[in-house]
Amino acid sequence: MSTPVTTAAASAGALVDEAEHGKVDHLAGTRHDRRGRTRVDPIYYWFLVPTLVIFTLAITVPAVLGIFYSFTNFIGFGDWEFIGFTNYVAAFSDPAILASYGFTFGFAIVTVLLVNVIAFLLAVGLTAKIRLKAGLRAVFVIPMVISGIVIAYVFNFLFSNSVPALGSSLGIPWLSESILANPDLAWLSIVIVTAWQTIPATLLIYIAGLLSIPGEVYEAADIDGAGAMRRLWSVTLPLVSGYVVINMILGFKNYLNVYDVIIGLTNGGPGTSTRSIAMTIFTGFTGGDYAYQMANATMFFIIAVAISVLQLRITRGKAAI
């Protein structure tokens, strides 16, 4: 049993230890010596160093090697030699690569607009004074926890069998044919499936933004006689503009990497009409165009970095989530 004497002795011992070895900030993991210098607790290095080693070996080294090989004629094995910027010059004039960039950026633009409009409208509805809104929120989040490739194969069956059968029974000619077999409309199936899967994540961010708006703001708008549309346009949208910008940019970057949904739905077809940048790169790796597609991947990486820098500049000063 501790007594005041033993407690005081322990406190005095702690003070002496701090005086001799320096003051310790346990929350920050740092130690301050008698000269005021800050020393990091060694335990942090045990967590940091293995992470840096794994990241370097698994990501940094392969990326640097890939950029190096993009200046060669390496096919994935065997001998190689430097050819300078030949791969990059050829990529800029390759119709297949240019078509994949056109498809990917067009898909990303259409999808990010569709997803944000639907997610925002759903968020407005799910934050309104309605019944069972907690249960509805849980239902709308379900697609987010399902694997993209699984969703793609399920919708592949629906678009290839169920929807055409429904169109035939209803006597609707354009619905009786699979959209996946139409080179001009197959991309719509990818937009639909991607939107169905990614709307929940965007929805959650919008819900967080809408719930952060003080109720007094809407009360003041009601006193001024603002209607529902006026409140939405002049009050809600300006106050969640930071969330809109973040959703738009993050969504656009993610949609540029579309791959698994295409594999499960169209596999890049019909022909190459729905082949994305990522799919073109991976296909080239297995087809003997390693160095050539590494040049393509390097260009894609530069574009992604440029978009990230743009995101940082735009979102600077916006509300942090």
Phi, psi and omega in degrees: 000132181278145178241166177305327181293313181293323178297316178296321179296319179295319179296318179297320178298321179295319179296318179297319180297319179294323180292325183277322187251351181109158181277134185254131172256098187291329181290320181273348181073025181239161180230133179252123179275183185294340179269002178086003180282146182262130177239132180283139178297131183303335182299332180293328178293330177294333176272323187284313187297312178300323179296316179296321180295313180296316180298318181294315182288325185271335186236305187295310182298311177300323180294316179295318178296321179297316177297321178299313182290342179293345177262015180235183175253029182297134181253006180115343176199165177083196183281162179207166177212156181288137177231012176068225184267019182301317180297321181291319178296318179294323181295323181293340181247009181275117181300325181294316180291317179298322178294322179293323176293318179298315179296314185296314181290322176296316177300316182296319181294311181297316184292317182294324177291314180297314183297316183289323178295311181294316182297320181293316179296320177295321180296320177299318180291322183279352174255000177280174181276080179236163180276150176061028183291331177294317177294321178295322177299318180296321180295316183291340182275345185306314182302335184291336184263003180260141180300140181297320181293325177294315178300319182297317180292325177295314179290333175300316177295319181295313181290331184271334186235302188293311182295313176300323178295320177296318179296321178294319180292331179269353180073033179255107186300314185290339179269349183279349179254145180291130178294337181289340181266359181260114182299334182273342184240354184299328181297333179297323179297322179292321177297315182297312183293317179297318178297317181299325183279325189259350178302319182303316181296317177294322179299317181297320179294319178293322178298317178300319179294318181292323179289342179278351180282125180298142178295335180297332180295316179290326177296319177295322178295321177296320179297324179283358177084020180286135177279183184297313180293323179295320178295319181296316186281322187259344182244303187292308184300313178299325183282341178249017182299325178298321178292324178296314181298315181296316179297319182296313184287314179297318178297317181298317179297319181293321182289338175294337181266015184303131181210302188296322180296322179293319179301315183284334184266300189240344185055033178089353184264186355299137186067241176234025187291338181237033180272120181274175179297313181299319180292322177297319180294311182294323178296321178294326179300321181272354183252013177089007180253045187301303183296320181297314180285338173292326174296319176297317179295324178294318177297320179295322178296318179297320178296318179296320178296319179298319178293323178295319177296319177298320178299316181296322180289321182287316184279355178295124181093350177283166180295132179280141179260000000 
